[in-house]
Amino acid sequence: MSQTKLTEPDLSRVIEMAWEDRTPFEAIESLYGLSEKEVIKVMRRSLKPSSFRLWRKRVSGRKTKHRALRPESVLRGYCPTQYKR
């Protein structure tokens, strides 16, 4: 699903997932087909500039946002009720 074809509820959910500390970008990609770079574009377009800078500072280097950087003790990135489809 390309970022231009996201419905309003899907766009809202992508933004919510991007803000969540323990939801990796790979989970967003598997559900919505958006790569990390595309998520960054969505966030830049959807948030106020100050909110976008705050988000980028928050997720940059955060190990829980990238599945490959996570410790092996973290087996999943979300709770069972997180996905509201």
PyMOL Python script that loads the backbone (N, CA, C, O; Angstrom):
from pymol import cmd

cmd.read_pdbstr("""\
ATOM      1  N   MET A   1       0.860  -1.176   0.000  1.00  0.00           N
ATOM      2  CA  MET A   1       0.000   0.000   0.000  1.00  0.00           C
ATOM      3  C   MET A   1       0.901   1.232   0.000  1.00  0.00           C
ATOM      4  O   MET A   1       1.690   1.413   0.927  1.00  0.00           O
ATOM      5  N   SER A   2       0.800   2.056  -0.994  1.00  0.00           N
ATOM      6  CA  SER A   2       1.657   3.238  -1.049  1.00  0.00           C
ATOM      7  C   SER A   2       1.105   4.316  -0.133  1.00  0.00           C
ATOM      8  O   SER A   2      -0.075   4.310   0.220  1.00  0.00           O
ATOM      9  N   GLN A   3       1.981   5.245   0.247  1.00  0.00           N
ATOM     10  CA  GLN A   3       1.573   6.273   1.191  1.00  0.00           C
ATOM     11  C   GLN A   3       0.454   7.155   0.634  1.00  0.00           C
ATOM     12  O   GLN A   3      -0.305   7.736   1.410  1.00  0.00           O
ATOM     13  N   THR A   4       0.334   7.269  -0.693  1.00  0.00           N
ATOM     14  CA  THR A   4      -0.721   8.096  -1.264  1.00  0.00           C
ATOM     15  C   THR A   4      -2.068   7.373  -1.246  1.00  0.00           C
ATOM     16  O   THR A   4      -3.109   8.013  -1.389  1.00  0.00           O
ATOM     17  N   LYS A   5      -2.064   6.047  -1.071  1.00  0.00           N
ATOM     18  CA  LYS A   5      -3.305   5.286  -1.083  1.00  0.00           C
ATOM     19  C   LYS A   5      -3.798   4.919   0.318  1.00  0.00           C
ATOM     20  O   LYS A   5      -4.748   4.149   0.458  1.00  0.00           O
ATOM     21  N   LEU A   6      -3.161   5.461   1.349  1.00  0.00           N
ATOM     22  CA  LEU A   6      -3.598   5.163   2.709  1.00  0.00           C
ATOM     23  C   LEU A   6      -4.929   5.856   2.995  1.00  0.00           C
ATOM     24  O   LEU A   6      -5.107   7.036   2.696  1.00  0.00           O
ATOM     25  N   THR A   7      -5.846   5.110   3.571  1.00  0.00           N
ATOM     26  CA  THR A   7      -7.088   5.730   4.003  1.00  0.00           C
ATOM     27  C   THR A   7      -6.795   6.540   5.267  1.00  0.00           C
ATOM     28  O   THR A   7      -5.738   6.372   5.875  1.00  0.00           O
ATOM     29  N   GLU A   8      -7.695   7.391   5.658  1.00  0.00           N
ATOM     30  CA  GLU A   8      -7.498   8.213   6.860  1.00  0.00           C
ATOM     31  C   GLU A   8      -7.282   7.355   8.110  1.00  0.00           C
ATOM     32  O   GLU A   8      -6.372   7.644   8.888  1.00  0.00           O
ATOM     33  N   PRO A   9      -8.098   6.297   8.329  1.00  0.00           N
ATOM     34  CA  PRO A   9      -7.826   5.436   9.495  1.00  0.00           C
ATOM     35  C   PRO A   9      -6.469   4.736   9.419  1.00  0.00           C
ATOM     36  O   PRO A   9      -5.793   4.592  10.438  1.00  0.00           O
ATOM     37  N   ASP A  10      -6.061   4.297   8.219  1.00  0.00           N
ATOM     38  CA  ASP A  10      -4.758   3.649   8.070  1.00  0.00           C
ATOM     39  C   ASP A  10      -3.628   4.639   8.326  1.00  0.00           C
ATOM     40  O   ASP A  10      -2.647   4.297   8.988  1.00  0.00           O
ATOM     41  N   LEU A  11      -3.751   5.843   7.819  1.00  0.00           N
ATOM     42  CA  LEU A  11      -2.748   6.877   8.051  1.00  0.00           C
ATOM     43  C   LEU A  11      -2.617   7.159   9.543  1.00  0.00           C
ATOM     44  O   LEU A  11      -1.508   7.279  10.064  1.00  0.00           O
ATOM     45  N   SER A  12      -3.741   7.263  10.217  1.00  0.00           N
ATOM     46  CA  SER A  12      -3.735   7.493  11.660  1.00  0.00           C
ATOM     47  C   SER A  12      -3.044   6.347  12.389  1.00  0.00           C
ATOM     48  O   SER A  12      -2.293   6.576  13.338  1.00  0.00           O
ATOM     49  N   ARG A  13      -3.291   5.126  11.954  1.00  0.00           N
ATOM     50  CA  ARG A  13      -2.692   3.959  12.602  1.00  0.00           C
ATOM     51  C   ARG A  13      -1.189   3.898  12.340  1.00  0.00           C
ATOM     52  O   ARG A  13      -0.425   3.537  13.235  1.00  0.00           O
ATOM     53  N   VAL A  14      -0.754   4.244  11.132  1.00  0.00           N
ATOM     54  CA  VAL A  14       0.677   4.267  10.820  1.00  0.00           C
ATOM     55  C   VAL A  14       1.380   5.279  11.724  1.00  0.00           C
ATOM     56  O   VAL A  14       2.446   4.990  12.267  1.00  0.00           O
ATOM     57  N   ILE A  15       0.789   6.455  11.886  1.00  0.00           N
ATOM     58  CA  ILE A  15       1.374   7.479  12.758  1.00  0.00           C
ATOM     59  C   ILE A  15       1.428   6.982  14.195  1.00  0.00           C
ATOM     60  O   ILE A  15       2.433   7.167  14.882  1.00  0.00           O
ATOM     61  N   GLU A  16       0.361   6.359  14.645  1.00  0.00           N
ATOM     62  CA  GLU A  16       0.323   5.815  16.009  1.00  0.00           C
ATOM     63  C   GLU A  16       1.417   4.762  16.202  1.00  0.00           C
ATOM     64  O   GLU A  16       2.120   4.773  17.212  1.00  0.00           O
ATOM     65  N   MET A  17       1.557   3.858  15.240  1.00  0.00           N
ATOM     66  CA  MET A  17       2.570   2.809  15.340  1.00  0.00           C
ATOM     67  C   MET A  17       3.979   3.386  15.303  1.00  0.00           C
ATOM     68  O   MET A  17       4.872   2.900  15.996  1.00  0.00           O
ATOM     69  N   ALA A  18       4.176   4.422  14.495  1.00  0.00           N
ATOM     70  CA  ALA A  18       5.493   5.053  14.403  1.00  0.00           C
ATOM     71  C   ALA A  18       5.886   5.704  15.726  1.00  0.00           C
ATOM     72  O   ALA A  18       7.066   5.713  16.077  1.00  0.00           O
ATOM     73  N   TRP A  19       4.918   6.247  16.466  1.00  0.00           N
ATOM     74  CA  TRP A  19       5.202   6.869  17.760  1.00  0.00           C
ATOM     75  C   TRP A  19       5.461   5.838  18.847  1.00  0.00           C
ATOM     76  O   TRP A  19       6.164   6.126  19.816  1.00  0.00           O
ATOM     77  N   GLU A  20       4.905   4.645  18.701  1.00  0.00           N
ATOM     78  CA  GLU A  20       5.071   3.623  19.741  1.00  0.00           C
ATOM     79  C   GLU A  20       6.522   3.161  19.809  1.00  0.00           C
ATOM     80  O   GLU A  20       7.141   2.875  18.785  1.00  0.00           O
ATOM     81  N   ASP A  21       7.049   3.092  21.010  1.00  0.00           N
ATOM     82  CA  ASP A  21       8.453   2.736  21.199  1.00  0.00           C
ATOM     83  C   ASP A  21       8.766   1.310  20.777  1.00  0.00           C
ATOM     84  O   ASP A  21       9.830   1.057  20.213  1.00  0.00           O
ATOM     85  N   ARG A  22       7.879   0.392  21.034  1.00  0.00           N
ATOM     86  CA  ARG A  22       8.202  -1.016  20.836  1.00  0.00           C
ATOM     87  C   ARG A  22       7.671  -1.599  19.527  1.00  0.00           C
ATOM     88  O   ARG A  22       7.775  -2.806  19.305  1.00  0.00           O
ATOM     89  N   THR A  23       7.115  -0.773  18.673  1.00  0.00           N
ATOM     90  CA  THR A  23       6.645  -1.265  17.376  1.00  0.00           C
ATOM     91  C   THR A  23       7.731  -1.009  16.339  1.00  0.00           C
ATOM     92  O   THR A  23       8.006   0.146  16.013  1.00  0.00           O
ATOM     93  N   PRO A  24       8.354  -2.059  15.816  1.00  0.00           N
ATOM     94  CA  PRO A  24       9.442  -1.857  14.846  1.00  0.00           C
ATOM     95  C   PRO A  24       8.907  -1.400  13.487  1.00  0.00           C
ATOM     96  O   PRO A  24       7.748  -1.631  13.140  1.00  0.00           O
ATOM     97  N   PHE A  25       9.780  -0.752  12.741  1.00  0.00           N
ATOM     98  CA  PHE A  25       9.401  -0.311  11.397  1.00  0.00           C
ATOM     99  C   PHE A  25       9.018  -1.502  10.527  1.00  0.00           C
ATOM    100  O   PHE A  25       8.200  -1.370   9.616  1.00  0.00           O
ATOM    101  N   GLU A  26       9.599  -2.653  10.801  1.00  0.00           N
ATOM    102  CA  GLU A  26       9.276  -3.847  10.015  1.00  0.00           C
ATOM    103  C   GLU A  26       7.804  -4.252  10.189  1.00  0.00           C
ATOM    104  O   GLU A  26       7.200  -4.790   9.261  1.00  0.00           O
ATOM    105  N   ALA A  27       7.230  -4.001  11.361  1.00  0.00           N
ATOM    106  CA  ALA A  27       5.811  -4.311  11.581  1.00  0.00           C
ATOM    107  C   ALA A  27       4.936  -3.396  10.736  1.00  0.00           C
ATOM    108  O   ALA A  27       3.929  -3.834  10.180  1.00  0.00           O
ATOM    109  N   ILE A  28       5.314  -2.135  10.639  1.00  0.00           N
ATOM    110  CA  ILE A  28       4.565  -1.188   9.795  1.00  0.00           C
ATOM    111  C   ILE A  28       4.675  -1.617   8.341  1.00  0.00           C
ATOM    112  O   ILE A  28       3.699  -1.570   7.592  1.00  0.00           O
ATOM    113  N   GLU A  29       5.871  -2.035   7.951  1.00  0.00           N
ATOM    114  CA  GLU A  29       6.058  -2.459   6.565  1.00  0.00           C
ATOM    115  C   GLU A  29       5.243  -3.709   6.242  1.00  0.00           C
ATOM    116  O   GLU A  29       4.673  -3.814   5.157  1.00  0.00           O
ATOM    117  N   SER A  30       5.186  -4.651   7.171  1.00  0.00           N
ATOM    118  CA  SER A  30       4.438  -5.880   6.888  1.00  0.00           C
ATOM    119  C   SER A  30       2.931  -5.629   6.816  1.00  0.00           C
ATOM    120  O   SER A  30       2.227  -6.298   6.060  1.00  0.00           O
ATOM    121  N   LEU A  31       2.438  -4.675   7.593  1.00  0.00           N
ATOM    122  CA  LEU A  31       1.000  -4.391   7.577  1.00  0.00           C
ATOM    123  C   LEU A  31       0.584  -3.429   6.472  1.00  0.00           C
ATOM    124  O   LEU A  31      -0.465  -3.612   5.853  1.00  0.00           O
ATOM    125  N   TYR A  32       1.399  -2.403   6.220  1.00  0.00           N
ATOM    126  CA  TYR A  32       0.992  -1.341   5.303  1.00  0.00           C
ATOM    127  C   TYR A  32       1.880  -1.197   4.075  1.00  0.00           C
ATOM    128  O   TYR A  32       1.590  -0.389   3.193  1.00  0.00           O
ATOM    129  N   GLY A  33       2.963  -1.974   4.008  1.00  0.00           N
ATOM    130  CA  GLY A  33       3.834  -1.917   2.843  1.00  0.00           C
ATOM    131  C   GLY A  33       4.681  -0.660   2.760  1.00  0.00           C
ATOM    132  O   GLY A  33       5.163  -0.319   1.680  1.00  0.00           O
ATOM    133  N   LEU A  34       4.874   0.035   3.867  1.00  0.00           N
ATOM    134  CA  LEU A  34       5.668   1.267   3.879  1.00  0.00           C
ATOM    135  C   LEU A  34       7.037   0.980   4.483  1.00  0.00           C
ATOM    136  O   LEU A  34       7.138   0.471   5.599  1.00  0.00           O
ATOM    137  N   SER A  35       8.082   1.308   3.743  1.00  0.00           N
ATOM    138  CA  SER A  35       9.433   1.147   4.271  1.00  0.00           C
ATOM    139  C   SER A  35       9.693   2.218   5.328  1.00  0.00           C
ATOM    140  O   SER A  35       8.890   3.133   5.509  1.00  0.00           O
ATOM    141  N   GLU A  36      10.805   2.097   6.011  1.00  0.00           N
ATOM    142  CA  GLU A  36      11.151   3.098   7.031  1.00  0.00           C
ATOM    143  C   GLU A  36      11.234   4.491   6.410  1.00  0.00           C
ATOM    144  O   GLU A  36      10.752   5.460   6.997  1.00  0.00           O
ATOM    145  N   LYS A  37      11.835   4.598   5.238  1.00  0.00           N
ATOM    146  CA  LYS A  37      11.939   5.898   4.565  1.00  0.00           C
ATOM    147  C   LYS A  37      10.565   6.463   4.229  1.00  0.00           C
ATOM    148  O   LYS A  37      10.344   7.669   4.344  1.00  0.00           O
ATOM    149  N   GLU A  38       9.646   5.605   3.816  1.00  0.00           N
ATOM    150  CA  GLU A  38       8.292   6.066   3.502  1.00  0.00           C
ATOM    151  C   GLU A  38       7.552   6.498   4.766  1.00  0.00           C
ATOM    152  O   GLU A  38       6.785   7.460   4.739  1.00  0.00           O
ATOM    153  N   VAL A  39       7.780   5.790   5.872  1.00  0.00           N
ATOM    154  CA  VAL A  39       7.169   6.187   7.155  1.00  0.00           C
ATOM    155  C   VAL A  39       7.685   7.562   7.557  1.00  0.00           C
ATOM    156  O   VAL A  39       6.921   8.400   8.036  1.00  0.00           O
ATOM    157  N   ILE A  40       8.976   7.793   7.363  1.00  0.00           N
ATOM    158  CA  ILE A  40       9.545   9.104   7.686  1.00  0.00           C
ATOM    159  C   ILE A  40       8.885  10.187   6.842  1.00  0.00           C
ATOM    160  O   ILE A  40       8.584  11.267   7.349  1.00  0.00           O
ATOM    161  N   LYS A  41       8.656   9.911   5.555  1.00  0.00           N
ATOM    162  CA  LYS A  41       7.981  10.882   4.687  1.00  0.00           C
ATOM    163  C   LYS A  41       6.558  11.147   5.164  1.00  0.00           C
ATOM    164  O   LYS A  41       6.104  12.291   5.182  1.00  0.00           O
ATOM    165  N   VAL A  42       5.853  10.075   5.552  1.00  0.00           N
ATOM    166  CA  VAL A  42       4.480  10.227   6.061  1.00  0.00           C
ATOM    167  C   VAL A  42       4.490  11.093   7.316  1.00  0.00           C
ATOM    168  O   VAL A  42       3.668  11.999   7.461  1.00  0.00           O
ATOM    169  N   MET A  43       5.415  10.812   8.210  1.00  0.00           N
ATOM    170  CA  MET A  43       5.489  11.577   9.458  1.00  0.00           C
ATOM    171  C   MET A  43       5.852  13.036   9.182  1.00  0.00           C
ATOM    172  O   MET A  43       5.282  13.938   9.796  1.00  0.00           O
ATOM    173  N   ARG A  44       6.777  13.275   8.281  1.00  0.00           N
ATOM    174  CA  ARG A  44       7.169  14.652   7.946  1.00  0.00           C
ATOM    175  C   ARG A  44       5.980  15.430   7.382  1.00  0.00           C
ATOM    176  O   ARG A  44       5.780  16.600   7.708  1.00  0.00           O
ATOM    177  N   ARG A  45       5.200  14.769   6.536  1.00  0.00           N
ATOM    178  CA  ARG A  45       4.055  15.410   5.900  1.00  0.00           C
ATOM    179  C   ARG A  45       2.882  15.603   6.867  1.00  0.00           C
ATOM    180  O   ARG A  45       2.113  16.553   6.726  1.00  0.00           O
ATOM    181  N   SER A  46       2.744  14.708   7.845  1.00  0.00           N
ATOM    182  CA  SER A  46       1.555  14.701   8.700  1.00  0.00           C
ATOM    183  C   SER A  46       1.714  15.469  10.008  1.00  0.00           C
ATOM    184  O   SER A  46       0.724  15.909  10.592  1.00  0.00           O
ATOM    185  N   LEU A  47       2.945  15.630  10.470  1.00  0.00           N
ATOM    186  CA  LEU A  47       3.168  16.275  11.765  1.00  0.00           C
ATOM    187  C   LEU A  47       3.624  17.719  11.586  1.00  0.00           C
ATOM    188  O   LEU A  47       4.121  18.102  10.527  1.00  0.00           O
ATOM    189  N   LYS A  48       3.448  18.506  12.635  1.00  0.00           N
ATOM    190  CA  LYS A  48       4.021  19.844  12.653  1.00  0.00           C
ATOM    191  C   LYS A  48       5.542  19.680  12.667  1.00  0.00           C
ATOM    192  O   LYS A  48       6.046  18.662  13.142  1.00  0.00           O
ATOM    193  N   PRO A  49       6.275  20.664  12.155  1.00  0.00           N
ATOM    194  CA  PRO A  49       7.740  20.541  12.116  1.00  0.00           C
ATOM    195  C   PRO A  49       8.367  20.229  13.481  1.00  0.00           C
ATOM    196  O   PRO A  49       9.277  19.405  13.567  1.00  0.00           O
ATOM    197  N   SER A  50       7.897  20.864  14.520  1.00  0.00           N
ATOM    198  CA  SER A  50       8.476  20.602  15.847  1.00  0.00           C
ATOM    199  C   SER A  50       8.151  19.190  16.328  1.00  0.00           C
ATOM    200  O   SER A  50       8.983  18.555  16.977  1.00  0.00           O
ATOM    201  N   SER A  51       6.965  18.697  16.024  1.00  0.00           N
ATOM    202  CA  SER A  51       6.584  17.331  16.403  1.00  0.00           C
ATOM    203  C   SER A  51       7.395  16.316  15.616  1.00  0.00           C
ATOM    204  O   SER A  51       7.804  15.285  16.150  1.00  0.00           O
ATOM    205  N   PHE A  52       7.626  16.615  14.336  1.00  0.00           N
ATOM    206  CA  PHE A  52       8.441  15.712  13.521  1.00  0.00           C
ATOM    207  C   PHE A  52       9.857  15.641  14.072  1.00  0.00           C
ATOM    208  O   PHE A  52      10.407  14.545  14.187  1.00  0.00           O
ATOM    209  N   ARG A  53      10.464  16.766  14.414  1.00  0.00           N
ATOM    210  CA  ARG A  53      11.822  16.766  14.966  1.00  0.00           C
ATOM    211  C   ARG A  53      11.875  15.987  16.275  1.00  0.00           C
ATOM    212  O   ARG A  53      12.824  15.240  16.515  1.00  0.00           O
ATOM    213  N   LEU A  54      10.875  16.155  17.110  1.00  0.00           N
ATOM    214  CA  LEU A  54      10.806  15.422  18.374  1.00  0.00           C
ATOM    215  C   LEU A  54      10.719  13.923  18.119  1.00  0.00           C
ATOM    216  O   LEU A  54      11.409  13.140  18.772  1.00  0.00           O
ATOM    217  N   TRP A  55       9.876  13.519  17.172  1.00  0.00           N
ATOM    218  CA  TRP A  55       9.731  12.103  16.828  1.00  0.00           C
ATOM    219  C   TRP A  55      11.040  11.536  16.284  1.00  0.00           C
ATOM    220  O   TRP A  55      11.455  10.449  16.686  1.00  0.00           O
ATOM    221  N   ARG A  56      11.703  12.268  15.364  1.00  0.00           N
ATOM    222  CA  ARG A  56      12.956  11.778  14.789  1.00  0.00           C
ATOM    223  C   ARG A  56      14.020  11.616  15.862  1.00  0.00           C
ATOM    224  O   ARG A  56      14.769  10.639  15.858  1.00  0.00           O
ATOM    225  N   LYS A  57      14.088  12.568  16.777  1.00  0.00           N
ATOM    226  CA  LYS A  57      15.055  12.476  17.866  1.00  0.00           C
ATOM    227  C   LYS A  57      14.747  11.251  18.724  1.00  0.00           C
ATOM    228  O   LYS A  57      15.652  10.557  19.189  1.00  0.00           O
ATOM    229  N   ARG A  58      13.460  11.000  18.924  1.00  0.00           N
ATOM    230  CA  ARG A  58      13.030   9.888  19.772  1.00  0.00           C
ATOM    231  C   ARG A  58      13.364   8.527  19.156  1.00  0.00           C
ATOM    232  O   ARG A  58      13.828   7.631  19.860  1.00  0.00           O
ATOM    233  N   VAL A  59      13.136   8.366  17.863  1.00  0.00           N
ATOM    234  CA  VAL A  59      13.309   7.048  17.245  1.00  0.00           C
ATOM    235  C   VAL A  59      14.709   6.809  16.686  1.00  0.00           C
ATOM    236  O   VAL A  59      15.080   5.660  16.445  1.00  0.00           O
ATOM    237  N   SER A  60      15.482   7.849  16.477  1.00  0.00           N
ATOM    238  CA  SER A  60      16.831   7.677  15.926  1.00  0.00           C
ATOM    239  C   SER A  60      17.687   6.885  16.908  1.00  0.00           C
ATOM    240  O   SER A  60      17.890   7.295  18.051  1.00  0.00           O
ATOM    241  N   GLY A  61      18.170   5.776  16.453  1.00  0.00           N
ATOM    242  CA  GLY A  61      19.027   4.946  17.281  1.00  0.00           C
ATOM    243  C   GLY A  61      18.304   4.115  18.323  1.00  0.00           C
ATOM    244  O   GLY A  61      18.950   3.400  19.090  1.00  0.00           O
ATOM    245  N   ARG A  62      16.993   4.186  18.372  1.00  0.00           N
ATOM    246  CA  ARG A  62      16.229   3.407  19.341  1.00  0.00           C
ATOM    247  C   ARG A  62      16.225   1.948  18.907  1.00  0.00           C
ATOM    248  O   ARG A  62      15.731   1.614  17.830  1.00  0.00           O
ATOM    249  N   LYS A  63      16.769   1.098  19.736  1.00  0.00           N
ATOM    250  CA  LYS A  63      16.913  -0.310  19.372  1.00  0.00           C
ATOM    251  C   LYS A  63      15.576  -1.006  19.178  1.00  0.00           C
ATOM    252  O   LYS A  63      15.483  -1.944  18.386  1.00  0.00           O
ATOM    253  N   THR A  64      14.558  -0.576  19.870  1.00  0.00           N
ATOM    254  CA  THR A  64      13.271  -1.265  19.769  1.00  0.00           C
ATOM    255  C   THR A  64      12.526  -0.930  18.476  1.00  0.00           C
ATOM    256  O   THR A  64      11.543  -1.597  18.155  1.00  0.00           O
ATOM    257  N   LYS A  65      12.966   0.085  17.723  1.00  0.00           N
ATOM    258  CA  LYS A  65      12.299   0.430  16.471  1.00  0.00           C
ATOM    259  C   LYS A  65      12.847  -0.362  15.289  1.00  0.00           C
ATOM    260  O   LYS A  65      12.305  -0.274  14.187  1.00  0.00           O
ATOM    261  N   HIS A  66      13.907  -1.131  15.497  1.00  0.00           N
ATOM    262  CA  HIS A  66      14.500  -1.925  14.429  1.00  0.00           C
ATOM    263  C   HIS A  66      14.680  -3.351  14.929  1.00  0.00           C
ATOM    264  O   HIS A  66      15.427  -3.596  15.877  1.00  0.00           O
ATOM    265  N   ARG A  67      14.007  -4.268  14.300  1.00  0.00           N
ATOM    266  CA  ARG A  67      14.019  -5.664  14.735  1.00  0.00           C
ATOM    267  C   ARG A  67      15.442  -6.228  14.810  1.00  0.00           C
ATOM    268  O   ARG A  67      15.746  -7.007  15.713  1.00  0.00           O
ATOM    269  N   ALA A  68      16.305  -5.849  13.883  1.00  0.00           N
ATOM    270  CA  ALA A  68      17.665  -6.388  13.867  1.00  0.00           C
ATOM    271  C   ALA A  68      18.507  -5.899  15.045  1.00  0.00           C
ATOM    272  O   ALA A  68      19.463  -6.571  15.432  1.00  0.00           O
ATOM    273  N   LEU A  69      18.178  -4.758  15.615  1.00  0.00           N
ATOM    274  CA  LEU A  69      18.944  -4.200  16.729  1.00  0.00           C
ATOM    275  C   LEU A  69      18.416  -4.634  18.090  1.00  0.00           C
ATOM    276  O   LEU A  69      19.058  -4.385  19.110  1.00  0.00           O
ATOM    277  N   ARG A  70      17.261  -5.276  18.116  1.00  0.00           N
ATOM    278  CA  ARG A  70      16.643  -5.665  19.380  1.00  0.00           C
ATOM    279  C   ARG A  70      17.401  -6.778  20.078  1.00  0.00           C
ATOM    280  O   ARG A  70      17.990  -7.643  19.429  1.00  0.00           O
ATOM    281  N   PRO A  71      17.384  -6.752  21.392  1.00  0.00           N
ATOM    282  CA  PRO A  71      17.948  -7.900  22.115  1.00  0.00           C
ATOM    283  C   PRO A  71      17.089  -9.138  21.838  1.00  0.00           C
ATOM    284  O   PRO A  71      15.894  -9.022  21.567  1.00  0.00           O
ATOM    285  N   GLU A  72      17.687 -10.288  21.905  1.00  0.00           N
ATOM    286  CA  GLU A  72      16.947 -11.520  21.622  1.00  0.00           C
ATOM    287  C   GLU A  72      15.838 -11.783  22.634  1.00  0.00           C
ATOM    288  O   GLU A  72      14.921 -12.558  22.362  1.00  0.00           O
ATOM    289  N   SER A  73      15.916 -11.145  23.797  1.00  0.00           N
ATOM    290  CA  SER A  73      14.891 -11.355  24.819  1.00  0.00           C
ATOM    291  C   SER A  73      13.549 -10.715  24.437  1.00  0.00           C
ATOM    292  O   SER A  73      12.516 -11.070  25.003  1.00  0.00           O
ATOM    293  N   VAL A  74      13.557  -9.776  23.480  1.00  0.00           N
ATOM    294  CA  VAL A  74      12.321  -9.157  23.019  1.00  0.00           C
ATOM    295  C   VAL A  74      11.779 -10.006  21.882  1.00  0.00           C
ATOM    296  O   VAL A  74      12.312  -9.988  20.772  1.00  0.00           O
ATOM    297  N   LEU A  75      10.726 -10.742  22.160  1.00  0.00           N
ATOM    298  CA  LEU A  75      10.198 -11.691  21.187  1.00  0.00           C
ATOM    299  C   LEU A  75       9.128 -11.104  20.284  1.00  0.00           C
ATOM    300  O   LEU A  75       8.901 -11.622  19.190  1.00  0.00           O
ATOM    301  N   ARG A  76       8.467 -10.042  20.709  1.00  0.00           N
ATOM    302  CA  ARG A  76       7.433  -9.430  19.880  1.00  0.00           C
ATOM    303  C   ARG A  76       7.447  -7.933  20.113  1.00  0.00           C
ATOM    304  O   ARG A  76       8.005  -7.454  21.100  1.00  0.00           O
ATOM    305  N   GLY A  77       6.835  -7.197  19.204  1.00  0.00           N
ATOM    306  CA  GLY A  77       6.885  -5.745  19.288  1.00  0.00           C
ATOM    307  C   GLY A  77       5.571  -5.117  19.650  1.00  0.00           C
ATOM    308  O   GLY A  77       5.450  -3.892  19.642  1.00  0.00           O
ATOM    309  N   TYR A  78       4.577  -5.925  19.968  1.00  0.00           N
ATOM    310  CA  TYR A  78       3.271  -5.349  20.226  1.00  0.00           C
ATOM    311  C   TYR A  78       2.476  -6.288  21.116  1.00  0.00           C
ATOM    312  O   TYR A  78       2.783  -7.475  21.229  1.00  0.00           O
ATOM    313  N   CYS A  79       1.458  -5.740  21.740  1.00  0.00           N
ATOM    314  CA  CYS A  79       0.584  -6.585  22.542  1.00  0.00           C
ATOM    315  C   CYS A  79      -0.487  -7.176  21.617  1.00  0.00           C
ATOM    316  O   CYS A  79      -0.734  -6.627  20.543  1.00  0.00           O
ATOM    317  N   PRO A  80      -1.125  -8.277  22.010  1.00  0.00           N
ATOM    318  CA  PRO A  80      -2.093  -8.945  21.127  1.00  0.00           C
ATOM    319  C   PRO A  80      -3.270  -8.071  20.716  1.00  0.00           C
ATOM    320  O   PRO A  80      -3.872  -8.318  19.671  1.00  0.00           O
ATOM    321  N   THR A  81      -3.615  -7.064  21.500  1.00  0.00           N
ATOM    322  CA  THR A  81      -4.758  -6.215  21.158  1.00  0.00           C
ATOM    323  C   THR A  81      -4.356  -4.938  20.432  1.00  0.00           C
ATOM    324  O   THR A  81      -5.200  -4.077  20.184  1.00  0.00           O
ATOM    325  N   GLN A  82      -3.070  -4.803  20.086  1.00  0.00           N
ATOM    326  CA  GLN A  82      -2.588  -3.570  19.485  1.00  0.00           C
ATOM    327  C   GLN A  82      -3.166  -3.330  18.098  1.00  0.00           C
ATOM    328  O   GLN A  82      -3.564  -2.208  17.785  1.00  0.00           O
ATOM    329  N   TYR A  83      -3.219  -4.343  17.276  1.00  0.00           N
ATOM    330  CA  TYR A  83      -3.685  -4.155  15.914  1.00  0.00           C
ATOM    331  C   TYR A  83      -5.202  -4.175  15.883  1.00  0.00           C
ATOM    332  O   TYR A  83      -5.828  -5.175  16.234  1.00  0.00           O
ATOM    333  N   LYS A  84      -5.782  -3.071  15.464  1.00  0.00           N
ATOM    334  CA  LYS A  84      -7.226  -2.846  15.586  1.00  0.00           C
ATOM    335  C   LYS A  84      -7.960  -3.099  14.284  1.00  0.00           C
ATOM    336  O   LYS A  84      -8.962  -2.441  14.005  1.00  0.00           O
ATOM    337  N   ARG A  85      -7.496  -4.011  13.505  1.00  0.00           N
ATOM    338  CA  ARG A  85      -8.162  -4.279  12.215  1.00  0.00           C
ATOM    339  C   ARG A  85      -9.384  -5.104  12.404  1.00  0.00           C
ATOM    340  O   ARG A  85     -10.068  -5.426  11.433  1.00  0.00           O
TER     341      ARG A  85
END
""", "prot")
cmd.dss("prot")
cmd.show_as("cartoon", "prot")
cmd.util.cbc("prot")
cmd.orient("prot")
